């Protein structure tokens, strides 16, 4: 019984550490050119979308998101998205409950298919969004991914 | 310097599918080491691919892309024998470029 209490206590401390969601000050840090710091360091999805300079996103059936229903290991979750909307210029991946929800943002150059796949980390069970930008509007599709083992490195 | 990327590019019809496996730690800056100190963030912020001098993929990444990231994309116009070059830059200014021949 005591052992169980101890384990629960440990998990709570760990959770608090992750929840704080603060990037430590790092003297070596220098951001790559063109990196939208505001969007990637947003702590909520709404903030991230705002930082991308887009109107609130609307759901669309023409954005297809492929994600596992259950991810056994939150360290590696394969997400892929396809946009069937004409004129898609960007595709993004957002994990709503991660400390920094915006995960990846792909430009769609001329000649490249608006279809990308990438592996992401997930701290916990969360909704995952695929974003597609057409002009200055964002469209999304959403899927819940259940995570049985978090990927926060705890 | 980091290990080379593994890049596989395959032409099928007029479409070339590229799969990239990058060797990178992708530290979030939220993880603690065994001594309880935060491990500073180090992650790829920008990754791009070119084919014959044209950009065919250009992405920005945050800390939540997996360790040793995997990416897949496809573009039109590649032929077998052409080269695809991929470059990444991380938040500390480390970078690496690797090339692959389309099969």
Interface residues (C-beta under 8 A of the other chain):
Chain A: X17 X18 X21 X22 X23 X24 X26 X28 X29 X30 X31 X32 X33 X34 X35 X36 X40 X75 X76 X77 X78 X80 X95 X98 X99 X100 X102 X103 X104 X105 X106 X107 X109 X111 X112 X113 X115 X116 X117 X118 X119 X120 X121 X122 X151 X152 X153 X154
Chain B: X15 X26 X28 X29 X30 X31 X32 X38 X40 X41 X45 X46 X54 X55 X56 X57 X58 X59 X60 X61 X62 X63 X64 X65 X66 X67 X69 X70 X71 X72 X73 X74 X75 X76 X77 X89 X90 X91 X92 X93
